Amino acid sequence: MREEKGYTQIKMQMLTGIDQSDYSKIENGKRYFTLEQLKRIAIVLETSMDYLAGLTDERKPYPRRKE
């Protein structure tokens, strides 16, 4: 999804605050993401945490709660 949006790992670092080297390890399966990292990635990629975790095939995010 990152590449589909045209984002580099450096761009993801800027948008999520996750260090590029950590992000690379997450993408390559050498490191697991934390719940907070998963949340940040889902928001940036406009998808759900369930999709990123492989729990659903539905890419569309859930409606955001109103604050």
N, C-alpha and C positions, 0 to 999 in steps of 0.2 A: 504494500500500500504506500509505503514511503516513496518508492521509486515511481509509482504511478502518479503521485502528486508532484514529482520532479524535485523532491527534497533530497539533499545529501545528508550524510550523518552529521556533518557540521551544522547544517540548518536545523536538524532535529535537536542537536545540543542547544542551539540558541532558543528554540521554541519550548523545549521541555526542561532545560536545566540539567539534563542527564549528560555526563561527560561522554565525549565521542568514543573513547576507548571502551567505556562500559557499554555504551549503546551497541557498538560493534560486537562485543562479546554476547550480548543479549540476542542479537540477530543470528549469530553463528551457533547459538545453543551452548556456549561455554559458560554462561552465567544466567541465572534466573532474575527476572525483574521483581522489584518490590511492588506491593499494592499501590503505593503512591506513584511509582514510575509507570505502572500499567495505566493508572488513571490519567496521568499526563499525556502518555502516548495516545490513548484512546481519544482524548479531547482534540489533540493536534491533528490526528488522522481522521477525525469525524466518524468514529465507529464506536462500537461498544467494547467494554472490557471482556465480555463473554466471547466476542468474535476473536479478539486477540489471543484469548486463552484456548481457543479451539473448541468452545462449548456450543457454538452455533455457526451456521453457514450464512446467517443474515448479517450483512455488513452495516446496514442502516443503524445509526445510534438510537438509543431510547430517547424519548422526550426528556429534556432537562427539567428539573424541578424549578419552580418559581421561588425566588428568594424573598 
